[in-house]
Amino acid sequence: MRRNTLPYIVTMMIAAGFIGCTKAPVINVYSLNVPQVQTETASAYKDKSIKVTFPQSIKEPLSEKMLFSYTKNDRGTYQNSQWSNHMSRILQGTFIEVLDSSRLFKVVLSDMSTLEENYRLESNIFDFEHQVRGPHSYAVVSIQFTLINGDTGKLVKSKRFSYQEPTPTIDAKGYATATNRVIVKLSHDLLEWLK
C-alpha cells in the first residue's frame, strides 16, 4: 500500500506547485487627478474657514469598486479594475485640494478637524458610474452640494451638479479618463457657484 500512495503523493505535490505558480490577474488601479484651478484674490470668504464633510452616497454604496451599468436595472463592478481608494474619500480629498488651491477661503478643513468652521460643505452623491447604453458609453456623475453656515447651522445655498461625459473607450480605462474630465468641470462649476 505504501508503494501505491507514494506516487500519488508526489503527483499531488507537483500539481499543487503548478497551481500555486499561476499568475493572478492584474488589477488596474485608477484615481482622480486634482485639477488646476485659478487662485481667487478677492473673495467674500477670504477670512473664513470651511469644513468639507465626507460625501454621502444616496443610491449605490461607494467603495474602491468601479461601478458600471448596461440598463437601469443591470449593474455590476469591474473585476480587474478599481479606484485607488474609497471613492467618497477620493472625492473629499479632491474637493479639499481644489478649495485650498483656489484660496477662496482662508483655511479648508476636513471633517476630521476639531477646529470650529465658519462654513460647512456637505455633498450627496446621486450617481457615480460608468453607463454603457448600446454603442454609447458615459461617465455619469451627479452630486448635490449644500453650503451651511457653521455659526447658525442654517442653509446658505444648495445646488446639484450633473454630468454625462462620453468615454474614449468602453472599458474601465476610458471610464476613468472621462471621469477625470468630469472632475475638472465639476471643480470649476463648484468654485463659480461658491463665489
C-alpha positions, 0 to 999 in steps of 0.5 A, spaced: 500 500 500 505 504 501 508 503 494 501 505 491 500 512 495 507 514 494 506 516 487 500 519 488 503 523 493 508 526 489 503 527 483 499 531 488 505 535 490 507 537 483 500 539 481 499 543 487 506 547 485 503 548 478 497 551 481 500 555 486 505 558 480 499 561 476 499 568 475 493 572 478 490 577 474 492 584 474 488 589 477 488 596 474 488 601 479 485 608 477 484 615 481 482 622 480 487 627 478 486 634 482 485 639 477 488 646 476 484 651 478 485 659 478 487 662 485 481 667 487 484 674 490 478 677 492 473 673 495 467 674 500 470 668 504 477 670 504 477 670 512 473 664 513 474 657 514 470 651 511 469 644 513 468 639 507 464 633 510 465 626 507 460 625 501 454 621 502 452 616 497 444 616 496 443 610 491 449 605 490 454 604 496 461 607 494 467 603 495 474 602 491 469 598 486 468 601 479 461 601 478 458 600 471 451 599 468 448 596 461 440 598 463 437 601 469 436 595 472 443 591 470 449 593 474 455 590 476 463 592 478 469 591 474 473 585 476 480 587 474 479 594 475 478 599 481 479 606 484 485 607 488 481 608 494 474 609 497 471 613 492 467 618 497 474 619 500 477 620 493 472 625 492 473 629 499 480 629 498 479 632 491 474 637 493 479 639 499 485 640 494 481 644 489 478 649 495 485 650 498 488 651 491 483 656 489 484 660 496 477 662 496 477 661 503 482 662 508 483 655 511 479 648 508 478 643 513 476 636 513 471 633 517 476 630 521 478 637 524 476 639 531 477 646 529 470 650 529 468 652 521 465 658 519 462 654 513 460 647 512 460 643 505 456 637 505 455 633 498 450 627 496 452 623 491 446 621 486 450 617 481 457 615 480 458 610 474 460 608 468 453 607 463 454 603 457 447 604 453 448 600 446 454 603 442 454 609 447 458 609 453 458 615 459 461 617 465 455 619 469 456 623 475 451 627 479 452 630 486 448 635 490 452 640 494 449 644 500 453 650 503 451 651 511 453 656 515 457 653 521 455 659 526 447 658 525 447 651 522 442 654 517 442 653 509 446 658 505 445 655 498 444 648 495 445 646 488 446 639 484 451 638 479 450 633 473 454 630 468 454 625 462 461 625 459 462 620 453 468 615 454 474 614 449 473 607 450 468 602 453 472 599 458 474 601 465 480 605 462 476 610 458 471 610 464 476 613 468 479 618 463 472 621 462 471 621 469 477 625 470 474 630 465 468 630 469 472 632 475 475 638 472 468 641 470 465 639 476 471 643 480 470 649 476 462 649 476 463 648 484 468 654 485 463 659 480 457 657 484 461 658 491 463 665 489 
